[in-house]
């Protein structure tokens, strides 16, 4: 009878009630304890906390911003993040498109123009502007903020799946990596109208798909990356490392490199090649100048002649005079040290190869200047290396991480105040 289940001697009903009470009492508590949150919520929370810190720095700095080429004095947060510096070039690409002629100065040389700025981010924002009827300076930085949030989630998953040895050695490494990437001195660009957030998302997604051996899906991401940033060459190097490691393990009977995998890798190689040449070829076709993209890039350099690694000599002499060789040696030694410490070797092949290939690439092709620190955001696996330098004891690990985090946030304040703020008539572009 139904009355038997509520009889004084029965324990069924009280047990069910107690279980419900436990669930009711622990559910709110779980959400008040961040350690109980889903991993992706933790990643988003850390990212948003970092962006809130940067937003405060930007708002405070904007109060000291004088009237300039792009904004009035004391611009709003959205004006300050959506119109300053290269954001104006991306705005031109979104609102006016790309011209069919290249501007040429009296000296016959191509002048700075919008073809230097890749189209995927401004075209994405353009589409959202049409849908929302919002202006560029509102839609662009908010889009970058959302893309950066997606990148934080993907980075967490990438470290978790792509660096199991590193995660085992340093508990909490995926979230610690997200925190250090978010707090990086130039991570402010993840919430301004620049391509860094989109590039970070695509690079992290490409590496995750490579780790998971989803080559055809990665091919699509790599093609998109070709219209976002000029990083096809270092990504191709990572693909070669991945393929070589798989081939080696296959020969030793530790992996199976079948026809489907070989076909996927071949498609991926083609995608990487197309990614590297698509935008320069489009520029040449539209403008009628075959090397128009290269000439456009040269217009931003102090010396137009591009020689691999050549710019480091005269740039370092400009900044450091007779101390230049020592500064260069110390800088390169630091980079090499970061790439060869045990924490770096504990990363998976893909996560280790990417920052090595990327840093070598930018060292070879760029003219090092005030934008160099911004470029380093894309070498994000070094955040995992930094967090993983100290693994135990737990107290030392927490002390190291906290110290690095505080230092990065302090340097971020310095960077925003000195680099993002412009005092006309000239300044150093961030």
C-alpha positions as CSV (number, residue, x, y, z in Angstrom):
1,X,0.0,0.0,0.0
2,X,1.1,3.5,-0.6
3,X,0.8,4.3,3.1
4,X,3.5,1.8,3.9
5,X,6.2,4.1,2.4
6,X,5.4,6.8,4.9
7,X,5.0,4.5,7.9
8,X,7.1,5.4,11.0
9,X,9.4,2.4,10.5
10,X,10.1,3.1,6.8
11,X,13.4,4.8,5.8
12,X,12.7,5.3,2.1
13,X,11.1,8.7,2.2
14,X,13.6,10.3,4.7
15,X,16.5,9.0,2.5
16,X,15.1,10.6,-0.6
17,X,14.4,13.9,1.3
18,X,17.9,14.0,2.7
19,X,19.5,13.5,-0.8
20,X,17.3,16.3,-2.1
21,X,18.4,18.5,0.7
22,X,22.0,17.7,0.1
23,X,21.7,18.6,-3.6
24,X,19.8,21.8,-2.7
25,X,22.4,22.9,-0.2
26,X,25.5,22.0,-2.3
27,X,24.3,23.5,-5.6
28,X,24.6,27.1,-4.6
29,X,27.8,26.4,-2.7
30,X,29.3,24.9,-5.9
31,X,28.8,28.1,-7.8
32,X,30.3,30.2,-5.0
33,X,33.5,28.1,-5.2
34,X,35.2,28.7,-8.5
35,X,37.0,25.4,-8.2
36,X,33.7,23.6,-8.8
37,X,32.9,25.5,-12.0
38,X,33.1,23.8,-15.4
39,X,36.5,24.2,-16.9
40,X,35.3,26.5,-19.7
41,X,33.5,28.8,-17.2
42,X,36.8,29.1,-15.2
43,X,38.6,30.0,-18.4
44,X,36.1,32.6,-19.3
45,X,36.0,34.0,-15.8
46,X,39.8,34.4,-15.8
47,X,39.8,36.0,-19.2
48,X,37.0,38.5,-18.3
49,X,38.8,39.4,-15.0
50,X,41.9,40.2,-17.0
51,X,39.9,42.3,-19.5
52,X,38.2,44.2,-16.7
53,X,41.6,45.1,-15.3
54,X,42.7,46.3,-18.8
55,X,39.5,48.2,-19.2
56,X,40.1,50.1,-16.1
57,X,43.7,50.9,-17.3
58,X,42.3,52.1,-20.6
59,X,39.6,54.3,-19.1
60,X,42.1,55.9,-16.7
61,X,44.6,56.5,-19.5
62,X,41.9,57.9,-21.8
63,X,41.4,60.7,-19.4
64,X,44.9,61.9,-20.1
65,X,44.5,61.5,-23.9
66,X,44.7,64.8,-25.8
67,X,42.9,65.4,-29.0
68,X,44.6,63.5,-31.9
69,X,44.2,62.2,-35.4
70,X,41.5,59.7,-34.4
71,X,39.7,60.8,-31.2
72,X,38.7,63.9,-29.3
73,X,40.3,64.7,-26.0
74,X,39.4,62.3,-23.2
75,X,37.7,59.8,-25.5
76,X,35.2,57.2,-24.3
77,X,36.3,53.7,-23.7
78,X,34.9,52.5,-27.0
79,X,36.4,55.4,-28.9
80,X,39.8,54.7,-27.3
81,X,39.7,51.0,-28.2
82,X,38.0,51.3,-31.5
83,X,39.7,54.2,-33.3
84,X,43.3,54.5,-32.1
85,X,46.4,53.5,-34.0
86,X,45.9,50.6,-36.5
87,X,42.2,50.4,-35.6
88,X,41.8,53.3,-38.0
89,X,43.3,51.2,-40.9
90,X,41.0,48.3,-40.1
91,X,38.1,50.7,-40.0
92,X,39.0,52.0,-43.5
93,X,39.1,48.4,-44.7
94,X,35.7,47.7,-43.3
95,X,34.0,50.9,-44.4
96,X,35.8,51.6,-47.7
97,X,37.3,48.3,-48.8
98,X,40.7,48.0,-50.5
99,X,41.7,50.4,-53.3
100,X,42.6,49.2,-56.8
101,X,45.7,51.4,-56.9
102,X,48.6,51.8,-54.5
103,X,49.5,55.3,-53.4
104,X,52.9,56.4,-54.6
105,X,55.0,59.3,-53.3
106,X,57.1,61.8,-55.2
107,X,60.0,59.4,-54.8
108,X,58.2,56.8,-56.7
109,X,57.9,54.5,-53.7
110,X,54.6,52.9,-52.5
111,X,53.3,54.7,-49.4
112,X,51.6,53.2,-46.4
113,X,48.1,51.9,-47.3
114,X,45.4,49.6,-46.1
115,X,46.6,46.6,-48.1
116,X,49.0,45.9,-45.3
117,X,46.0,44.9,-43.1
118,X,44.5,41.5,-43.6
119,X,40.7,41.5,-44.4
120,X,39.0,38.8,-42.3
121,X,38.6,40.8,-39.1
122,X,37.4,44.0,-40.7
123,X,35.1,42.1,-43.0
124,X,33.7,40.1,-40.0
125,X,33.1,43.4,-38.2
126,X,31.6,44.9,-41.3
127,X,29.0,42.1,-41.4
128,X,28.1,42.6,-37.8
129,X,27.8,46.4,-38.4
130,X,25.2,45.7,-41.1
131,X,23.3,43.3,-38.9
132,X,23.4,45.5,-35.8
133,X,23.5,49.0,-37.4
134,X,26.2,49.8,-34.9
135,X,29.3,52.0,-35.7
136,X,32.7,50.6,-36.2
137,X,34.1,51.9,-32.9
138,X,31.4,50.0,-31.0
139,X,31.2,46.8,-32.9
140,X,34.9,46.2,-33.6
141,X,36.3,46.2,-30.0
142,X,33.3,44.2,-28.7
143,X,33.9,41.7,-31.4
144,X,37.5,41.4,-30.5
145,X,36.6,40.9,-26.9
146,X,34.3,38.0,-27.7
147,X,36.9,36.4,-30.0
148,X,39.4,36.7,-27.3
149,X,37.0,34.9,-24.9
150,X,36.7,32.1,-27.4
151,X,40.5,31.9,-27.7
152,X,40.8,31.6,-23.9
153,X,38.5,28.6,-23.9
154,X,40.4,27.0,-26.8
155,X,43.8,27.6,-25.2
156,X,42.6,25.9,-22.0
157,X,41.5,22.8,-24.0
158,X,44.7,22.9,-26.1
159,X,47.0,22.8,-23.1
160,X,44.9,20.1,-21.5
161,X,45.0,17.8,-24.5
162,X,48.3,18.8,-26.2
163,X,50.6,18.9,-23.1
164,X,49.6,16.0,-20.9
165,X,53.1,15.6,-19.4
166,X,53.2,19.3,-18.5
167,X,49.8,19.2,-17.0
168,X,50.7,16.2,-14.9
169,X,53.8,17.9,-13.6
170,X,52.1,21.2,-12.9
171,X,48.5,20.8,-11.7
172,X,46.2,23.5,-13.0
173,X,48.4,24.4,-15.9
174,X,45.7,25.0,-18.5
175,X,44.0,27.7,-16.4
176,X,47.3,29.1,-15.3
177,X,48.2,29.5,-19.0
178,X,45.0,31.3,-19.7
179,X,45.7,33.6,-16.8
180,X,49.2,34.5,-17.9
181,X,48.1,35.0,-21.5
182,X,45.3,37.2,-20.3
183,X,47.6,39.3,-18.1
184,X,50.4,39.6,-20.6
185,X,51.6,43.2,-20.8
186,X,50.2,43.7,-24.3
187,X,47.1,41.5,-23.9
188,X,45.1,44.8,-23.9
189,X,45.0,44.3,-27.7
190,X,42.6,41.4,-27.2
191,X,39.9,44.0,-26.5
192,X,40.7,46.7,-29.1
193,X,39.9,46.8,-32.8
194,X,43.0,44.8,-33.8
195,X,43.3,41.3,-35.3
196,X,45.2,39.7,-32.3
197,X,42.1,38.2,-30.8
198,X,41.0,36.5,-34.0
199,X,44.5,35.4,-34.8
200,X,44.9,34.0,-31.3
201,X,41.7,32.0,-31.7
202,X,42.6,30.6,-35.1
203,X,46.1,29.7,-34.1
204,X,45.0,27.9,-30.9
205,X,42.2,26.2,-32.8
206,X,44.6,25.1,-35.6
207,X,47.0,23.6,-33.0
208,X,44.2,21.9,-31.2
209,X,42.9,20.3,-34.4
210,X,46.5,19.2,-35.2
211,X,46.9,17.6,-31.8
212,X,43.6,15.8,-32.4
213,X,44.7,14.8,-35.9
214,X,41.6,16.4,-37.5
215,X,43.6,17.6,-40.6
216,X,40.8,18.5,-42.9
217,X,39.1,20.7,-40.3
218,X,42.5,22.3,-39.6
219,X,42.9,23.0,-43.3
220,X,39.8,25.3,-43.1
221,X,41.2,27.1,-40.1
222,X,44.6,27.6,-41.7
223,X,43.0,29.1,-44.8
224,X,41.1,31.5,-42.6
225,X,44.4,32.3,-40.8
226,X,45.8,33.3,-44.2
227,X,43.4,36.2,-44.3
228,X,44.1,37.2,-40.7
229,X,47.8,37.3,-40.1
230,X,51.0,36.5,-42.1
231,X,51.9,33.4,-40.0
232,X,51.5,30.6,-42.6
233,X,55.2,29.9,-42.7
234,X,55.7,29.1,-38.9
235,X,52.4,27.2,-38.9
236,X,53.7,25.1,-41.9
237,X,56.8,24.4,-39.8
238,X,54.7,23.0,-37.0
239,X,52.8,20.8,-39.4
240,X,56.1,19.4,-40.7
241,X,57.3,18.7,-37.1
242,X,54.0,16.9,-36.4
243,X,54.2,14.9,-39.6
244,X,57.8,14.0,-39.0
245,X,57.1,12.8,-35.4
246,X,54.2,10.7,-36.6
247,X,56.3,9.2,-39.4
248,X,59.1,8.3,-36.9
249,X,56.7,6.7,-34.5
250,X,55.0,4.8,-37.3
251,X,58.3,3.4,-38.4
252,X,58.9,2.1,-34.8
253,X,55.4,0.6,-34.7
254,X,54.2,3.1,-32.2
255,X,51.7,4.8,-34.5
256,X,49.8,4.0,-37.6
257,X,50.2,6.5,-40.4
258,X,47.5,5.3,-42.9
259,X,46.4,6.5,-46.2
260,X,43.7,8.7,-44.8
261,X,46.1,10.5,-42.5
262,X,48.6,11.0,-45.4
263,X,45.8,12.4,-47.5
264,X,44.8,14.7,-44.7
265,X,48.4,15.9,-44.2
266,X,48.7,16.5,-47.9
267,X,45.6,18.6,-47.9
268,X,46.9,20.5,-44.9
269,X,50.2,21.2,-46.7
270,X,48.3,22.6,-49.6
271,X,46.1,24.7,-47.4
272,X,49.2,26.1,-45.6
273,X,50.8,27.0,-49.0
274,X,47.6,28.7,-50.2
275,X,47.3,30.5,-46.9
276,X,50.8,32.0,-47.3
277,X,50.3,33.4,-50.7
278,X,46.6,34.2,-51.1
279,X,46.5,37.7,-49.8
280,X,49.7,38.9,-51.5
281,X,48.4,37.4,-54.8
282,X,45.0,39.1,-54.4
283,X,46.7,42.4,-53.7
284,X,48.8,42.0,-56.8
285,X,45.9,41.1,-58.9
286,X,43.6,43.9,-57.8
287,X,46.3,46.7,-57.9
288,X,48.1,45.4,-61.0
289,X,51.4,45.5,-59.0
290,X,52.6,41.9,-58.6
291,X,54.7,42.7,-55.5
292,X,52.4,45.4,-54.3
293,X,51.9,43.7,-50.9
294,X,55.6,43.4,-50.3
295,X,56.1,47.1,-51.3
296,X,53.3,48.1,-49.0
297,X,54.9,46.2,-46.1
298,X,58.3,47.9,-46.9
299,X,56.7,51.3,-46.6
300,X,56.5,50.8,-42.8
301,X,60.2,50.1,-42.4
302,X,63.0,52.5,-41.6
303,X,65.0,50.8,-44.4
304,X,63.0,49.3,-47.1
305,X,65.4,46.6,-48.1
306,X,64.2,43.4,-46.4
307,X,67.1,41.1,-45.4
308,X,66.4,38.2,-43.0
309,X,67.4,39.2,-39.5
310,X,69.1,42.3,-41.0
311,X,67.0,44.9,-39.2
312,X,68.2,43.8,-35.7
313,X,71.6,45.4,-36.3
314,X,70.6,49.0,-37.2
315,X,67.5,49.0,-34.9
316,X,69.6,47.9,-31.9
317,X,72.2,50.5,-32.7
318,X,69.6,53.2,-32.8
319,X,68.3,52.3,-29.4
320,X,71.3,51.1,-27.5
321,X,74.4,52.5,-29.4
322,X,77.6,50.7,-28.3
323,X,75.7,48.4,-25.9
324,X,73.6,47.0,-28.8
325,X,75.6,43.7,-29.2
326,X,75.3,42.9,-25.5
327,X,71.6,43.7,-25.4
328,X,70.9,41.6,-28.5
329,X,72.9,38.7,-27.1
330,X,71.1,38.9,-23.8
331,X,67.7,39.0,-25.5
332,X,68.3,36.1,-27.8
333,X,69.8,34.1,-24.9
334,X,66.7,34.7,-22.9
335,X,64.4,33.5,-25.7
336,X,66.5,30.3,-26.3
337,X,66.5,29.6,-22.5
338,X,62.7,29.8,-22.4
339,X,62.5,27.4,-25.3
340,X,64.8,24.8,-23.8
341,X,64.0,24.7,-20.1
342,X,62.4,21.4,-18.9
343,X,59.0,23.1,-18.7
344,X,59.2,23.7,-22.5
345,X,60.2,20.1,-23.3
346,X,57.2,18.9,-21.3
347,X,54.9,20.5,-23.7
348,X,53.6,18.5,-26.6
349,X,55.5,18.6,-29.9
350,X,53.0,21.0,-31.4
351,X,52.9,23.5,-28.5
352,X,56.7,23.5,-28.3
353,X,57.2,23.9,-32.0
354,X,54.8,26.8,-32.5
355,X,56.5,29.4,-30.3
356,X,59.9,28.3,-31.6
357,X,58.9,28.6,-35.2
358,X,56.9,31.8,-34.7
359,X,59.7,33.6,-32.8
360,X,62.2,32.6,-35.4
361,X,59.9,33.8,-38.1
362,X,59.2,37.3,-36.7
363,X,62.9,37.6,-35.8
364,X,63.7,37.0,-39.5
365,X,61.1,39.2,-41.2
366,X,60.1,42.2,-39.0
367,X,61.9,45.4,-38.3
368,X,61.9,45.2,-34.4
369,X,60.2,48.2,-32.9
370,X,57.5,49.3,-30.6
371,X,55.1,46.7,-32.0
372,X,57.3,43.7,-31.1
373,X,55.8,43.3,-27.7
374,X,52.3,43.1,-29.2
375,X,53.4,40.3,-31.6
376,X,54.5,38.2,-28.7
377,X,50.9,37.6,-27.6
378,X,50.6,35.0,-30.4
379,X,53.5,33.0,-28.8
380,X,51.0,32.0,-26.1
381,X,52.4,28.5,-25.3
382,X,55.2,30.3,-23.5
383,X,52.6,31.1,-20.9
384,X,52.4,27.4,-20.2
385,X,56.2,27.3,-20.1
386,X,56.4,30.2,-17.6
387,X,53.7,28.7,-15.4
388,X,55.4,25.3,-15.5
389,X,58.9,26.4,-14.5
390,X,58.2,25.7,-10.8
391,X,56.2,22.6,-10.2
392,X,56.6,21.8,-6.5
393,X,56.2,22.3,-3.7
394,X,52.7,23.8,-4.0
395,X,53.6,26.9,-2.0
396,X,56.6,27.7,-4.2
397,X,54.5,27.1,-7.3
398,X,51.8,29.5,-6.1
399,X,54.4,32.1,-5.1
400,X,56.1,31.9,-8.5
401,X,52.8,32.1,-10.4
402,X,51.5,35.0,-8.3
403,X,54.8,36.9,-8.7
404,X,54.8,36.5,-12.5
405,X,51.1,37.5,-12.7
406,X,51.6,40.7,-10.6
407,X,54.6,41.6,-12.7
408,X,52.7,41.2,-15.9
409,X,49.8,43.3,-14.8
410,X,52.2,46.0,-13.6
411,X,53.9,46.0,-17.0
412,X,50.5,46.1,-18.7
413,X,49.7,49.4,-16.9
414,X,53.1,50.8,-18.1
415,X,52.4,49.7,-21.6
416,X,48.9,51.2,-21.8
417,X,50.0,54.5,-20.4
418,X,53.1,54.9,-22.5
419,X,52.2,53.1,-25.8
420,X,48.4,53.3,-26.3
421,X,48.2,57.0,-25.3
422,X,49.3,59.3,-28.1
423,X,50.9,62.7,-27.6
424,X,50.9,64.4,-31.0
425,X,52.4,65.1,-33.3
426,X,54.1,61.7,-33.2
427,X,54.4,58.5,-31.1
428,X,55.5,55.0,-31.2
429,X,52.8,52.7,-32.6
430,X,51.9,49.8,-30.2
